[in-house]
Amino acid sequence: MLTLDVKEAINSAFKKAFSYQPESLELVNPEPQFGDFALACHPFAKNLKLSPQEIASRLAANLISKSIVKTEAVAGYLNITIEAGRLGQEVLSEVIDKDKHFGVAKSKKEKILLEYSSPNTNKPLHLGHIRNNVLGMALARLLEARGAEVVKTQIINDRGIHIMKSLVAYQKLGNNETPESTGEKGDHFVGRFYVLFNEETMIDDAKEALCKWEAGDKDIKALWQTMNCWVYDGFKETYKSLGSKFDKDYYENATYLLGKKIISAGLKKGVFYKEADNSIWVDLTDIGLDKKVLQRSDGTSVYITQDLGLAVSRQKEWKFSRAIYVVGHEQEYHFRVLFAILKRLGYKWAEKLHHLSYGLVFLPEGKMKSREGKVVDADDVIAEVKNLALAEVKKRFPELPNIEAHERSKAIGLGALKFFLLRVTPTQAIHFNPKEAIAFEGSTGPYVQYAHARIASILKEETPLPPKKIDFSKLASPEDKNILLKILSYPKVASQAANSYSPNLICDYLVSLSQAFNTFYHKHQVLRAPDEETKHARLLLIKAVQIVLRNGLGLLGIDAPERM
């Protein structure tokens, strides 16, 4: 690979000029006027006892490679320019050869458990769940592209007082209606009764229902199971729209007692302690956390007890090398405590647990709320972006058949939604704006999709010759080289995104590559190039761009349409 060849040449220059071998070399792509690659020599100044500029100058004088046509030392940087034909040949041949696998690097095999979504069964999925799901699935694809086996899971919160509120409201107000009889989606049907629940007049009934549920009351259990099934049917439809998939579902009703044995064992080991009222605690003040109750005085579990048990049981079941919890930032303290307790208990794998915290999604009125009915349901959001996309498609192509218009709007709308939620760092809060998301200009999904579709329309006119028949010296303009260097960096960006759990790096890259293509396309003719050799070189160049755009969008779970 070209980058490795350049690094080998630099290492040889270090050895020749200084009898020195650096531990690593970090090449960057500078502004076009400074060349194709640059090496900052500042990190080597201390060991070599020379100025960065002197180091760069000596390296430039000793750098020998058939691919390098120019070296220059500027402000402590070694700038390197590659022969245009070699750059194009190396980059484009690899992309065309690997195609869908370009950017995939099968590194060390490991098993990673990923938990995301984890909804409650008293209401539909909302906009926050969309961010969670989109982030979780993008992370799964990124890690799989690095060679990992990713086990995708969710813990469904199907018990507790909040679930009983929907149940009691249905008992009092439901009139034996069903989702089928009202024509509602199951999760929306149950969620309607959660909103109708009256705290003043129904709370005692909800508490009584919870006690009956825990005691195994047949009628309460039967209704609870029925209502949960209605919700699960609704969730399946939403998950299908988003492309969310799970290898295993865990249910709180089957896991909430898992941690009790762990608490008892920890008490015997002296990791935990018992208060006079028989409640069991852990003291984490020595690491900057608080004292935490793990079991109430009446012997009942708290939420973290379940998470302790679930973590231990899933490690036994899957034997994962690391686990990632995709959960909102309001649970950061909870996970710090959870991981600290597992470490205190002596589980070595607890060092490999990670909470991928993400920020809230805000509406014009502020933070989303669920009891007041102000929450934005996931299905409504999906429908809105599809409708906005449909209006845009019909405006651009009024004669398009209705079926095809809807197909395009689905790809564009969902792509816009996913890209909007992924384009910022996970920890950053998002102010959701559907019209901004669906825009065909700016840092948006449709902007990237449109670049892909534009290339597809050109390639339908003419197919490029295979790489072995291309005169790569024709790709020597600044715009050509800018695209080639961006393509060359894609595998590194994909690796960085996976290692840092940051799909936003892929979004940034795709926007940048789309911009580079648009700049190139506005300055250079492709089908009407000055000669056949140039035309086919440019056709192959944009074909490579198309492949990388498609692969990158695929990592985000976004379609790459050939028509917009």
C-alpha positions, -999 to +999 in steps of 0.1 A: +000+000+000+012+035-009+011+048+027+033+019+039+057+025+011+061+061+021+066+052+057+093+026+048+111+053+027+110+077+057+122+050+081+151+044+057+159+081+056+159+082+094+183+054+095+206+069+069+205+105+083+205+098+120+210+061+126+177+063+144+145+044+141+112+061+153+087+040+171+059+052+149+052+077+120+020+097+118+014+109+083-012+136+075-025+150+043-016+187+043-031+215+022-026+207-015+001+234-020+023+216+005+022+182-011+004+149-006+018+137+028+034+156+057+053+143+087+057+166+118+093+163+130+087+180+163+082+147+182+117+136+173+135+168+183+142+157+219+158+124+211+178+137+182+187+170+199+180+189+168+154+214+157+123+201+139+133+221+108+168+206+107+154+171+111+129+177+082+157+191+060+180+161+065+151+137+059+142+155+027+178+151+015+179+114+023+144+104+012+146+081-018+116+064-035+104+059-071+070+071-061+081+104-046+087+133-069+093+161-044+103+166-008+104+198+011+111+209+047+088+237+058+084+249+094+095+216+109+074+195+086+086+171+059+063+176+029+061+148+003+046+149-032+038+116-049+040+110-086+004+114-099+003+082-119+014+061-089-010+077-065-040+071-088-029+036-097-024+025-061-056+041-047-081+033-075-069-002-081-074-012-045-108+004-043-121-013-075-106-046-065-120-046-029-153-029-038-177-035-009-148-047+013-128-015+009-123+000+043-130-034+060-100-045+081-103-079+098-082-072+128-079-093+160-110-114+164-130-106+196-165-109+209-182-077+219-216-075+237-235-044+227-266-033+246-289-006+232-325+005+228-338-011+261-373+004+260-402+004+285-434-015+276-458+012+287-454+035+257-441+037+221-404+043+212-397+080+210-371+102+193-345+095+220-349+058+212-342+065+176-309+082+185-301+052+207-309+026+180-292+045+152-261+049+174-262+013+185-265-002+150-239+021+136-215+011+163-222-026+156-214-022+119-182-003+126-170-029+150-180-058+127-160-040+099-130-043+122-135-081+125-154-082+158-183-106+165-209-083+179-237-097+201-265-072+199-289-072+229-315-052+246-330-053+281-367-047+279-381-030+310-414-048+313-421-046+351-425-020+378-450+007+388-448+025+354-460-006+336-488-010+361-500+025+354-508+016+318-524-016+330-547+001+356-557+029+333-567+002+307-587-017+333-606+014+342-609+031+308-602+005+281-638-010+277-622-042+264-608-024+233-578-038+215-553-024+190-572-044+163-606-030+173-593+006+173-570+003+144-540+015+164-505+003+165-500-018+197-474+003+214-494+035+207-525+019+220-509+010+254-491+043+255-524+061+252-535+046+285-502+056+302-510+092+293-546+087+306-534+074+340-545+098+368-519+100+396-544+112+421-572+087+416-553+056+403-520+055+420-532+032+449-547+008+423-514+007+405-494-001+437-519-028+445-516-042+409-478-043+413-481-063+446-505-087+429-481-091+399-452-099+423-474-124+441-483-141+408-519-131+405-532-149+374-556-122+361-530-094+365-503-115+349-525-125+320-535-089+313-498-078+317-487-104+292-514-094+267-505-057+269-468-064+266-474-085+235-494-055+219-464-033+226-438-058+212-458-060+180-455-023+177-418-022+186-411-048+158-426-024+132-405+005+143-374-015+146-379-028+110-382+008+098-350+017+115-331-014+105-325-024+142-318-060+149-310-079+181-294-113+187-311-117+221-337-099+241-336-098+279-366-091+300-366-074+333-392-097+347-368-126+342-337-108+354-346-086+384-338-113+409-305-123+393-283-101+415-295-113+449-270-142+451-242-118+441-251-095+469-251-123+494-217-135+482-203-100+484-216-096+519-198-128+530-165-115+514-168-082+532-171-062+500-206-051+512-219-044+546-252-046+565-269-018+584-289-022+615-322-023+595-308-052+575-303-032+544-271-041+524-248-013+512-215-008+494-191+021+503-175+037+473-165+069+489-128+060+486-130+064+448-151+095+448-185+079+447-212+076+474-225+048+496-250+028+476-279+006+489-279-028+471-308-045+489-336-028+509-343-036+546-373-057+535-350-079+513-362-064+479-338-055+451-330-021+437-323-014+401-285-018+402-289-053+418-305-065+386-277-049+365-251-067+385-268-100+380-274-094+343-238-084+337-225-116+354-249-139+337-242-124+302-205-128+307-211-165+315-234-169+285-213-151+259-178-149+273-174-114+258-140-097+257-157-063+262-192-049+266-207-016+256-238-001+271-255+025+248-275+045+274-283+082+278-259+105+297-283+108+327-272+073+337-235+080+338-233+079+376-252+046+376-227+029+353-197+043+372-212+026+404-221-006+385-186-010+370-169-001+403-189-028+422-181-055+397-144-046+400-147-048+438-162-082+435-131-094+416-145-097+380-115-089+358-136-085+328-152-055+345-122-035+333-136-040+297-171-025+304-179+008+287-208+031+290-213+049+257-231+080+269-252+101+245-269+135+249-305+143+250-326+152+220-344+185+224-375+199+207-384+235+202-402+234+237-371+217+253-364+183+267-388+155+256-414+144+282-435+113+282-463+116+308-476+149+295-480+136+260-453+160+247-430+132+237-423+128+199-431+093+190-405+075+168-432+065+143-443+102+139-407+113+134-401+086+107-434+096+090-425+133+091-391+129+075-405+106+048-433+131+040-407+160+038-386+139+015-416+130-006-425+167-011-389+174-022-389+145-046-422+155-062-410+191-064-379+180-084-396+152-104-434+160-107-439+133-134-424+105-112-448+076-106-462+076-071-447+042-061-412+052-071-416+086-054-424+069-022-395+045-025-371+073-030-386+094-001-382+064+022-344+061+015-339+099+016-361+105+047-346+077+068-311+085+056-316+122+066-329+112+100-300+088+108-273+111+095-287+140+115-285+120+147-251+106+140-233+136+126-224+150+161-204+133+188-225+110+209-222+130+241-235+162+224-272+172+228-292+175+197-319+200+188-339+180+163-350+199+132-366+178+105-364+204+077-327+209+084-321+172+084-338+167+050-319+196+033-300+186+001-272+211+010-249+213+040-237+185+063-267+162+057-275+127+046-293+138+015-262+159+004-241+127+005-268+106-011-272+131-039-234+130-046-237+092-049-268+094-071-251+120-094-222+097-099-245+068-106-263+088-133-229+095-150-218+059-149-251+048-165-240+068-195-206+050-198-187+024-178-150+030-170-123+007-184-106-016-159-076-002-139-050-020-160-061+000-191-061+034-174-035+061-179-034+073-143-010+102-152-042+119-164-053+124-128-028+151-119-050+181-111-053+194-075-090+183-076-080+147-087-053+144-060-076+158-033-101+130-040-074+104-042-060+113-009-094+114+008-102+080-006-068+068+007-077+079+042-110+062+044-098+029+060-080+049+087-111+070+094-133+039+096-108+024+121-107+056+142-145+057+143-147+021+155-119+025+181-134+057+195-171+047+192-176+078+171-198+073+140-197+110+136-162+107+121-178+087+092-204+115+087-177+142+086-156+121+062-186+115+038-195+152+037-159+160+030-156+135+002-189+146-013-176+182-013-144+171-030-164+153-057-186+183-063-156+206-065-140+182-090-173+179-110-178+216-113-142+221-127-138+191-149-158+174-176-161+136-173-181+123-203-169+152-224-133+151-213-107+163-238-096+128-248-106+091-242-077+085-218-087+114-195-124+104-197-118+069-186-094+079-158-120+103-145-148+077-148-127+053-127-120+081-102-157+089-097-165+051-096-141+048-066-159+078-050-192+061-055-179+029-038-166+047-008-197+068-004-218+036-005-196+018+019-195+047+044-233+052+042-237+015+048-217+017+080-243+042+092-272+021+081-281+045+053-292+035+018-271+049-012-298+055-038-289+057-075-317+082-081-329+111-059 
